[in-house]
Amino acid sequence: MTDVRSTSARTEPDAVSPAWRGRAGIIGLIVAESSLFAVFVVAYLFYIGKSLSGPYPRDVLELPLFNTICLLSSSVTVALAIRALGRGQARRSGQWFLLTLGLGAVFLVGTAREWYRLIVGHGLTISTNLFGSTFYALVGLHASHVSLGIVVLALLSVFGFTGALRREDVPRAELAAWYWHFVDGVWIVVFTVVYLVGR
């Protein structure tokens, strides 16, 4: 007679597949990073209007509409990359990942140009006033997450072009896409708080 308890004990560790572990991991990361961003957003909102000296947000901030369109569009392209990979079109997937990377890079260049304009043109640094401190901390935190995402997208693009990325790799590639969607979602919050509410 087969020992049911011993059989279930042997199979239980295999019940959680690597794909589910990966999803649980990325969800945990997103929750943790969301909490971190929440702290920075609350700090920015708390210190709005409390700077004792200028420049102030309404004086120097311009709406980064083009950057925002590029970044939000990249959520579409990364989804198309995953879809192509699911169809076994590794090279096409690599092309979509590369385009996603390009849109993210355009966003970062736009952020760098904005910072240059604020620092050189308006003398706003992280130590100028409370606005500068909270602005650079929040926007810089987001930019660092975009940079990390670009590195991952570059690897996926290379793997796609070389054929190292296969249909069975979709669950892993989806984790990168989830992270990228998270980065885009955070930008909607940052854009709203900094460029709409904060002005």
Long-range contacts (C-beta under 8 A, 24 or more apart in sequence): 18-171, 19-171, 19-172, 22-171, 22-172, 22-175, 23-171, 23-175, 23-178, 25-175, 26-175, 26-178, 26-179, 27-178, 29-179, 30-178, 30-179, 30-182, 33-145, 33-182, 33-186, 34-182, 34-186, 36-141, 37-138, 37-141, 37-142, 37-186, 37-189, 37-190, 40-134, 40-137, 40-138, 40-141, 41-138, 41-189, 41-190, 41-193, 43-134, 43-137, 43-138, 44-134, 44-135, 44-138, 44-193, 44-194, 44-198, 45-193, 45-197, 45-198, 47-130, 47-131, 47-133, 47-134, 48-131, 48-197, 48-198, 50-130, 51-129, 51-130, 51-131, 51-132, 52-129, 52-130, 53-128, 53-129, 54-129, 55-122, 55-123, 55-124, 55-128, 55-129, 55-131, 56-131, 57-131, 57-135, 57-194, 57-198, 57-199, 58-199, 59-122, 60-118, 60-122, 60-124, 61-194, 61-195, 61-198, 61-199, 62-114, 63-195, 64-110, 64-111, 64-114, 64-191, 64-195, 66-110, 67-106, 67-107, 67-110, 67-111, 68-187, 68-191, 70-103, 70-104, 70-106, 70-107, 70-110, 71-103, 71-104, 71-107, 71-146, 71-183, 71-184, 71-187, 72-184, 72-187, 72-188, 73-103, 74-99, 74-100, 74-103, 74-104, 74-107, 74-180, 74-184, 75-180, 75-181, 75-184, 77-103, 78-153, 78-176, 78-177, 78-180, 78-181, 79-177, 81-156, 81-160, 81-173, 81-177, 82-170, 82-173, 82-174, 82-177, 85-160, 85-165, 85-167, 85-169, 85-170, 85-173, 86-167, 86-170, 87-167, 88-166, 88-167, 90-159, 90-160, 90-163, 90-165, 90-166, 91-160, 91-161, 91-163, 92-160, 93-156, 93-160, 93-165, 93-173, 94-156, 94-157, 94-158, 94-159, 94-160, 94-161, 94-165, 95-157, 95-160, 95-161, 97-153, 97-156, 97-157, 97-160, 98-153, 98-157, 100-153, 100-180, 101-150, 101-153, 101-154, 101-157, 104-146, 104-149, 104-150, 104-153, 104-180, 105-150, 107-146, 108-143, 108-146, 108-147, 108-150, 111-139, 111-143, 135-194, 138-190, 138-193, 138-194, 139-190, 139-194, 142-183, 142-186, 142-187, 142-190, 145-183, 145-186, 146-183, 149-176, 149-179, 149-180, 149-183, 152-176, 152-179, 153-180
